[in-house]
């Protein structure tokens, strides 16, 4: 009998949520992410740092990807993010052949999800009320910063 | 009579080529990019710095985008790059509503071009022999680094 160990996605999401909370405390947009190997090892974690670093290129996923350093392959990695990835981060996931994406929520944003699925990437939505509320509250209070972050005028 | 001044795309491409050449001298992958406003003002320039900075997130386009700093709108910007953008950089262009992309070449890579066009983005290919040769030579000499940069195993 073969025992298949399923990674604990909720535990992985907690790492991303902690990054989002850290970002919020820093005065930033509360979106966090983490890149794990499929065996559960954390490779890198990060958060949206548009405000903190004055850097529009640092979305949660791209910051986690960056902090994971150079990898020869992403086939056996899982991207975990508090919010469904935007087109920029969806493109990253597709280009580097990350096979699984765990999203905390897709209520506040969801544009890339269907495209990722159409391209063979497994997207698992954990429907986290904590993620929905944390970002939803931020967006209501900071609509201009949010629109800047997703390229809306 | 209205005079419409067309930006000089070849002159803009030269800025990106200079970045690629700089990257090559640094020991990096020779791909450069620059973000201009539609009136021709340079907003930011950059180059692939995977090797130099040990940073997989810095493709030419994302480095140029980063160096342009926070912008409230990208509608009136032009992304110029020595190589047609990968999915990661194509996603960036779509998310931030950059309307025009000037590419030096699409021989060494072209995956995102049709998708960008389908999404209403104008892609102009300048078919630069200089760009084709510079990157083509690099890829032949450094196939492993190239595959790492585009997520191929």
Boltz contact constraints between the chains, C-beta under 6 A:
constraints:
  - contact:
      token1: [A, 56]
      token2: [B, 70]
      max_distance: 6.0
  - contact:
      token1: [A, 57]
      token2: [B, 62]
      max_distance: 6.0
  - contact:
      token1: [A, 57]
      token2: [B, 65]
      max_distance: 6.0
  - contact:
      token1: [A, 57]
      token2: [B, 66]
      max_distance: 6.0
  - contact:
      token1: [A, 62]
      token2: [B, 57]
      max_distance: 6.0
  - contact:
      token1: [A, 65]
      token2: [B, 57]
      max_distance: 6.0
  - contact:
      token1: [A, 66]
      token2: [B, 57]
      max_distance: 6.0
  - contact:
      token1: [A, 70]
      token2: [B, 56]
      max_distance: 6.0
  - contact:
      token1: [A, 72]
      token2: [B, 148]
      max_distance: 6.0
  - contact:
      token1: [A, 73]
      token2: [B, 153]
      max_distance: 6.0
  - contact:
      token1: [A, 86]
      token2: [B, 95]
      max_distance: 6.0
  - contact:
      token1: [A, 87]
      token2: [B, 91]
      max_distance: 6.0
  - contact:
      token1: [A, 87]
      token2: [B, 94]
      max_distance: 6.0
  - contact:
      token1: [A, 87]
      token2: [B, 95]
      max_distance: 6.0
  - contact:
      token1: [A, 88]
      token2: [B, 91]
      max_distance: 6.0
  - contact:
      token1: [A, 88]
      token2: [B, 92]
      max_distance: 6.0
  - contact:
      token1: [A, 88]
      token2: [B, 95]
      max_distance: 6.0
  - contact:
      token1: [A, 90]
      token2: [B, 91]
      max_distance: 6.0
  - contact:
      token1: [A, 91]
      token2: [B, 87]
      max_distance: 6.0
  - contact:
      token1: [A, 91]
      token2: [B, 88]
      max_distance: 6.0
  - contact:
      token1: [A, 91]
      token2: [B, 90]
      max_distance: 6.0
  - contact:
      token1: [A, 91]
      token2: [B, 91]
      max_distance: 6.0
  - contact:
      token1: [A, 92]
      token2: [B, 88]
      max_distance: 6.0
  - contact:
      token1: [A, 94]
      token2: [B, 87]
      max_distance: 6.0
  - contact:
      token1: [A, 95]
      token2: [B, 86]
      max_distance: 6.0
  - contact:
      token1: [A, 95]
      token2: [B, 87]
      max_distance: 6.0
  - contact:
      token1: [A, 95]
      token2: [B, 88]
      max_distance: 6.0
  - contact:
      token1: [A, 95]
      token2: [B, 151]
      max_distance: 6.0
  - contact:
      token1: [A, 96]
      token2: [B, 151]
      max_distance: 6.0
  - contact:
      token1: [A, 97]
      token2: [B, 151]
      max_distance: 6.0
  - contact:
      token1: [A, 148]
      token2: [B, 72]
      max_distance: 6.0
  - contact:
      token1: [A, 151]
      token2: [B, 95]
      max_distance: 6.0
  - contact:
      token1: [A, 151]
      token2: [B, 96]
      max_distance: 6.0
  - contact:
      token1: [A, 151]
      token2: [B, 97]
      max_distance: 6.0
  - contact:
      token1: [A, 153]
      token2: [B, 73]
      max_distance: 6.0
